[in-house]
Amino acid sequence: MDQIETLAEIAHEKVVFPEGLTLDCGRTLRSVTVAFRTYGTLDAARANAILVCHALTADQYVADTHPLTGRAGWWSNVVGPGLTIDTDRYFVICANVLGGCMGSTGPRSPHDDRPNEPWGHDFPPVTMRDMVRAQKKLVDHFGIRQLFAVVGGSMGGMQVLEWASTYPEQVFAAVPIATAAHHSAQNIAFNEVGRQAVFADPDWHDGEYWRRGATPARGLAVARMVAHITYLSEQALTRKFGRRLRDAGSLTLLDDRFEVESYLQYQGSAFVRRFDANSYLSITRAMDFFDLAAEHDGDLARAFAGTRTRFCLVSFSSDWLFPTSASRQVVNALIRGAANVSFVEIPSDKGHDAFLLDEPDFHRTLAGFIAGCAEHRGLRTRAIS
Amino acid sequence: MRVDLQLIAGLVAPKSRVLDIGCGDGALIDHLFRTQGCDARGIELDMALVTRAVAHGLPVMQGDADTDLVHYPDQAFDYVVLSRTLQAVERPLEVLRQMLRIGAHAVVSFPNFGHWYLRAQLLLKGRMPMTNSWNRMWYETPNIHPCTIQDFFDLCAAEGYVVEQWLAVDDEGHRAPWRRFPKFANLFGEQGLFVLRRG
């Protein structure tokens, strides 16, 4: 694979919180920056805000052109004027997570003690709750007392659960999609393969690759390839590629490529252009550490005790990374607290990624839940011109 | 909305907490919320119906009456409704116990297998009866525990449940007030509708 140019510096929309943030690990970041995008208009009562939480390798560019890839935002089929999350009606916020590499404080930010260098792998370990605390600062910054809804899939769903548990009064409705209250051993195992691939890259330089102007691109690309397989189902891979060969020449060890191979390699190399290796390690670690039950003495129901938030959980039938059973575990914990829960498993053969794709049943479910919540919340429909 | 569901809605006090088991597309809980200000929620086995209900903004979750009621805390609801489903669950006794654990009142409706027309079909033809309520062949019916109104009275007595109200209902779900006596109801009622509480 070709050596890739290092990440470009981009001016993201951001807020700096000079008071800093004390993390779950006990260390304190002296100052915290949260990069974000917003869509739509905050109403006078500041009651129509929907926070969208992004997944592991996504970022705040949820519904507009990505500044690095030039491609449409990762949820531009869901968030926008007249769409499922209607920006004519709602004020949508999406923040780059703490530990990310798209403008929020993370391993690429200046080191607290050595401002001329990035944190690199010295960046303190962050947790889902730390990420949510940073988002809370942004929400407070907008003067929003209660979010109308917090929505997110995969790792974003973990943040939704953490929001509903840590700030229950500030979340009117919560939509955790294709997610779980903790990473399974299998999930951790896949993440570890990815991390080991990064460590094994000769350009890794013990995490200080930036000193050499290098990027552990091959390792990071392999990590992305492994992860990408877990996002798809066997049916989806078969439908897309089957066992087709890219060129049907003679059989050699190195040259012949299955289409699925070149697809994965493309995914890997595209990823390296927009993601920092240390960020990838920070965030996958945060996902692996996440265990909402453990934060509440091993009882998941206690995480939501007495909650008044309205929940809608969604899983996809062919998702083996975050299977329906993981969603149902959360549903049952919520029910133990007599919480208001909707739960739907969407039949789909697209695997974990289904929440990003065109799944009309999912979009109808999400739109209906949000509309029902708006009615209960007493949000008036704004006339759309 | 189905006529029998309107009848059930009439039995539920305004502003109460209601769980509708086997809620279908959520018509009853929608009605209870809109007309009586109830905090009404549903459980439904059929995912297509669940999706339709949630897409209409109704709080419904996919679940199975036989296995999922155990997760609810004691006395979480004022009413737990099970309409036309008792005969299709695997463990009707356990489902009724759970309903009266998680709710102050259980509202149960079921098609009456003691109706004269069913009796006549079995007696005269020697075949499993077919009516509007019992409308599938014996080998494909989801109804695995048919019972009669009289059976249900006996069950309530054996389990120590208090029958607060009961009605015999015709096939459309209309109240049948002249069937006041259990024996008449058992012979002429197409469906039974009961409101129970623990003794």
Interface residues (C-beta under 8 A of the other chain):
Chain A: R310 C312 V331 N332 I335 R336 G337 A338 N340 V341 S342 F343 V344 E345 I346 P347 D361 R364 T365 A367 G368 F369 A371 G372 C373 E375
Chain B: D39 R41 M47 V50 T51 V54 A55 H56 G57 L58 P59 V60 M61 Q62 G63 D68 H71 Y72 P73 A76
